[in-house]
Amino acid sequence: MMRIYLKEWRTFRGYRLKQVAALAGYTVQHLSNVENGRGGLSQEAIERLAAVLGCSVTDLMSVDPTLEATNRLIKTGTAQELAQLGSIFHSLAKIVRDYPERLPLALQAAQRLVAHSRTS
């Protein structure tokens, strides 16, 4: 089964699963199964989801947008921005190392940082 970056695009765009399901005309359960690798999508469904998520079908099936945004920031950021980014990731790594139960919060913070870097 081909990889679909549905969850990555959905979170990158700031949508909840319920919102995407409603906009695309699918059930939350069906899209949850797709995100967790337990279900597939027709070509029509992929096209509809790409339109809802504001990306191309090719991007939905081949690009993790969170990595793309991070790469763009790293390539084009000023020395000060990169130093701040390094400091933030160092802090996140320390949180994960010292408080592993806070990993979900650290991941959310990193995702917000990436989303923010995309709009800056």
PyMOL commands that set and color helices and strands:
alter all, ss='L'
color gray80, all
select helices_A, chain A and resi 6-13+17-24+28-35+43-53+57-62+65-76+79-98+100-119
alter helices_A, ss='H'
color red, helices_A
deselect
rebuild
show_as cartoon
